[in-house]
Amino acid sequence: MNPLFKHLREVTEDGVRVTLTLFKILIPAIVVVRLLELIGAADFLADTLSAPMEWLGLPAIAGIVWATTLLTNIYAGLIVLFTYSQAWTLEQITLMGILMLGAHNLIVEIAITYRGGCRLLPMILIRIGGALGLAICMHWVYQDMPSMQQLVSFDFAPEIGDNSWTAWLSAQLEMLFWTVVVIFGLVAVLRIAKVTGLERAIEYLLRPILKLIGIKREALPMSLIGMTLGLAYGGGLLIREAERGTISGRDIFASFALLGLCHSLIEDTLLIALTGAELHGILWARLAFALIIIALLTRLLPLISDQTFYRFFMRKQE
């Protein structure tokens, strides 16, 4: 068989497999999110989050902003943020951005990690605990900085869209269509990188960082994709490798933990930056925090017995 046709066939097969796997997760999850929106679950969650918001010195509205973000996505959280007239300091809006970036769209994204074999509770704790942990650290840094206590003015506000079922269904179909396009593109790029040797070159350049944080080279391409583009894309590819058995359970868990703490560095960070949040908090501190946590995690996981690990952290693949 012609090598080109062989590669095209394998890319197509992989793209279809990853897409179907993701759709089995995404479609039920987005329906659940929609139903939770309709019954007002965000209001209940906001009450639970009121205490942490007070610790961080955030306005009362911060609870509903983060609750909306946790259940849906960053864009929906920003709509709530801009809907209410509230004065924010630079510290407050940066801390709010850190929380939103660290934990959002949990139902969909935790479902993806579960499909990859990770147990729910540790992943939820990593997402929410990581977001709160970084926000607390940065609050400690920012509270004595006069420049961070200045009020910010919003030059950007997302439009409040049509909330009807028709508009929602149209938006979800559009999202799923572009998910297919991106997945096939990523599978093709990974194939090209492997065939041309680019994958090896990237691994060589990033070897010092990989050694520091303990992420194995087999999980590198998927981790980089998830960190730059989003957890759904990197997670979908990680699920493929988990099903193939090419990556160990501990490496799968560490990779998903890394993506949970730090993903979609480009799109999501730019979106939060439009609020006026400081880049050193929402990007550099977030990246450094994630690498430190994963470096500690990858050194602790080998100390746990297989029985304990597969009981509390991972499910054994069928």
Disulfide bonds with the S-S distance in Angstrom:
none
